[in-house]
């Protein structure tokens, strides 16, 4: 089964950086432990405040169910990230592993 890589890229408003980093620290821990998701966060080298969230699913079925089993706390934490994002918004990408 091919793995699926789902990314969300965005730039955080400079004046929101500290609050954002504090929030995503809790989000990352919550997603990894409570929601059992393979989740990582990256910042672009040389481009301060430009971030990428990365979810790795072990199959297309797992990817399709990515949002189905989220509890209200997880949904709220994910939605809050948008408050920190600049006016350009978020860019989403889904990549399927070549077998």
C-alpha positions in Angstrom: 0.0 0.0 0.0 1.3 3.4 -0.9 1.9 6.0 1.9 0.3 9.4 1.6 2.0 12.6 2.5 -0.3 15.6 3.3 1.2 19.0 3.8 -0.1 22.4 4.8 2.2 25.3 4.1 1.8 28.9 5.4 3.5 31.9 6.8 2.8 33.0 10.3 2.3 36.7 11.1 5.6 37.9 12.7 3.8 39.4 15.7 2.1 36.0 16.3 5.2 33.9 16.1 5.6 33.2 19.9 2.0 32.4 20.5 1.9 30.2 17.4 5.0 28.2 18.5 3.5 27.8 21.9 0.2 26.6 20.4 1.7 24.1 17.9 3.9 22.6 20.6 0.8 21.5 22.3 -0.9 20.6 19.0 2.0 18.4 18.0 2.0 16.5 21.3 -1.7 16.1 21.2 -1.8 14.8 17.6 1.0 12.3 18.3 -0.2 11.0 21.6 -4.0 11.5 21.8 -5.0 11.3 18.1 -2.2 8.8 17.1 -1.3 10.8 14.0 2.2 10.8 12.3 2.6 14.6 12.4 5.6 16.9 12.1 6.2 20.6 11.8 9.0 22.2 9.8 10.2 25.8 9.3 11.8 26.8 6.0 15.5 27.3 6.3 16.4 31.0 5.7 12.7 32.0 5.6 11.6 32.9 9.1 7.9 32.4 9.9 7.3 30.0 6.9 6.1 26.7 8.2 4.9 23.3 6.8 2.8 20.8 8.7 3.3 17.2 7.5 1.0 14.3 8.1 2.1 10.8 6.9 -0.6 8.2 6.4 0.3 4.5 5.9 -2.4 4.1 3.3 -5.0 5.9 1.2 -7.7 4.5 3.5 -5.9 6.0 6.5 -5.5 9.3 4.7 -9.2 9.4 3.7 -10.1 8.9 7.4 -7.6 11.5 8.7 -10.3 13.9 9.8 -13.0 11.4 10.6 -11.9 10.3 14.1 -10.8 13.7 15.5 -12.3 14.7 18.8 -13.6 18.2 19.4 -10.4 19.3 21.2 -8.2 18.2 18.3 -10.5 19.9 15.8 -10.4 23.1 17.9 -6.6 23.1 18.2 -6.2 22.6 14.4 -8.7 25.4 13.6 -6.8 27.8 15.9 -3.7 27.6 13.8 -5.5 29.7 11.1 -5.6 32.6 13.6 -1.8 32.9 13.3 -1.5 32.7 9.5 -0.9 35.7 7.4 -3.3 37.0 4.6 -1.8 34.7 2.0 -3.5 31.8 3.7 -2.7 28.1 3.6 -1.6 25.9 0.7 -2.5 22.2 0.8 -0.7 19.3 -1.0 -1.4 15.6 -1.1 1.3 13.3 -2.5 0.9 9.5 -3.0 4.0 7.3 -2.7 5.1 5.7 -6.0 5.3 2.0 -5.8 
